[in-house]
Amino acid sequence: MLAAVSASTFAVAFSLVAGLAGSMQVAISGALGRRIGVLEAAAFGGIVAAVILVGVALAARNSAGIAAIREPPWLWLGGLMGAIVVTAVTFSPPRIGTFATIGLLVASQLAMGVVIDALGLFGLERIPFTWERAVGLALLAGGAVLVLKR
């Protein structure tokens, strides 16, 4: 039998995942914005996030679905990442505090940002992972751990 995960442990993990999702959302939404326009992409991301959250809420009650679009399916991920962020920043602060939630969110966003840059993901220009960025990441990781202390 698996041990139950505490709400605080889940909030920490969820905040970290949301930070990763937020960085991916920025890159993916930017790619969609180049294709269809910035305001349109922002609106689409919000709509996808709303549809996902409504779909999950309905699915929890045995209901269904979302419609297809003509853009490549990977561009839907911007909306998915938004849904993760919005849900995490709603869930986590009451359990681990606002500072810890944002600290974890920002640290993991910057870590994913380094990965996106280094690999040139989502059609972005590659920006090398340098020792300066590595030191910055290490300091951010330390800061993220420290903000969990009460």
C-alpha positions in Angstrom: 0.0 0.0 0.0 1.3 3.4 -0.9 1.8 6.0 1.8 -0.4 9.1 1.5 1.4 12.2 0.2 0.9 15.2 2.4 -0.7 18.3 1.0 2.5 20.3 1.6 4.6 17.7 -0.2 2.1 17.8 -3.1 2.1 21.6 -3.0 5.9 21.6 -3.3 5.9 19.2 -6.2 3.0 20.9 -7.9 4.7 24.3 -7.6 7.9 22.9 -9.2 5.9 21.3 -12.0 4.0 24.6 -12.5 7.2 26.5 -12.7 8.4 24.1 -15.5 5.0 24.5 -17.2 5.2 28.3 -17.0 8.5 28.4 -18.8 7.2 26.0 -21.5 4.0 28.1 -21.8 6.0 31.2 -22.5 8.0 29.6 -25.3 5.0 27.7 -26.8 2.7 30.7 -26.6 5.4 32.9 -28.2 5.6 30.4 -31.1 1.9 30.5 -31.6 1.9 34.3 -31.3 4.3 34.4 -34.2 1.9 32.3 -36.2 -1.5 33.9 -35.4 -0.7 37.1 -33.4 0.1 38.0 -29.8 -3.4 38.8 -28.5 -4.9 35.9 -30.4 -2.3 33.5 -29.0 -2.9 34.9 -25.4 -6.6 34.5 -25.8 -6.2 31.0 -27.3 -4.0 30.0 -24.3 -6.6 31.2 -21.9 -9.4 29.4 -23.8 -7.4 26.1 -23.9 -6.7 26.5 -20.1 -10.4 27.1 -19.4 -11.4 24.2 -21.6 -8.9 21.8 -19.9 -10.0 22.8 -16.5 -13.7 22.6 -17.4 -13.0 19.3 -19.1 -11.3 17.9 -16.0 -14.1 19.1 -13.8 -16.7 17.6 -16.0 -14.6 14.3 -16.4 -14.6 14.1 -12.6 -18.4 13.9 -13.0 -18.2 11.5 -16.1 -18.6 14.1 -18.8 -16.3 15.0 -21.8 -14.2 16.6 -24.5 -12.5 19.4 -26.4 -12.5 20.3 -30.1 -9.5 20.1 -32.5 -7.7 23.1 -34.0 -5.7 23.3 -37.3 -2.4 24.3 -35.7 0.1 21.5 -34.8 -1.0 19.7 -31.6 2.2 20.7 -29.7 1.0 24.3 -29.7 -1.8 23.2 -27.4 0.8 22.7 -24.7 0.9 26.5 -24.0 -2.7 26.2 -22.8 -2.0 23.0 -20.8 0.9 24.7 -19.1 -1.3 27.7 -18.2 -3.8 25.3 -16.6 -1.1 23.8 -14.5 0.2 27.2 -13.4 -3.2 28.7 -12.6 -4.2 25.6 -10.6 -0.8 25.4 -8.7 -0.8 29.0 -7.7 -4.3 28.6 -6.5 -3.6 25.4 -4.6 -0.1 25.9 -3.1 -0.1 29.3 -1.2 -2.5 28.2 1.5 -0.4 25.1 2.1 3.2 26.3 1.8 2.8 30.2 1.7 2.9 32.6 -1.2 6.6 33.3 -1.0 7.5 29.6 -1.2 5.0 29.0 -4.0 6.4 31.9 -6.1 10.0 31.0 -5.1 9.6 27.5 -6.3 7.6 28.6 -9.4 10.3 31.2 -10.4 13.2 28.9 -9.7 11.8 26.0 -11.8 10.7 28.5 -14.5 14.2 29.7 -14.8 15.6 26.2 -14.8 13.3 25.2 -17.6 14.2 28.5 -19.4 17.8 27.4 -19.4 16.9 24.0 -20.9 14.7 25.6 -23.5 17.4 28.1 -24.4 20.2 25.5 -24.4 18.3 23.1 -26.6 16.5 25.7 -28.8 13.2 24.1 -28.0 9.9 25.2 -29.6 11.7 26.8 -32.5 13.7 29.3 -30.3 17.3 30.3 -30.9 19.9 28.2 -29.0 21.6 30.1 -26.1 24.5 28.1 -24.6 24.5 26.8 -21.0 27.5 28.6 -19.5 29.2 28.3 -16.2 27.6 31.7 -15.2 24.1 30.2 -15.9 25.0 27.1 -13.9 26.1 29.2 -10.9 22.8 31.2 -11.2 20.8 28.0 -11.3 22.6 26.6 -8.2 21.9 29.9 -6.3 18.3 29.8 -7.4 18.0 26.1 -6.3 19.4 27.1 -2.9 17.0 30.0 -2.7 14.0 27.8 -3.5 15.0 25.4 -0.7 15.4 28.3 1.7 12.0 29.8 1.0 10.4 26.6 2.3 11.8 27.3 5.8 9.2 28.8 8.1 
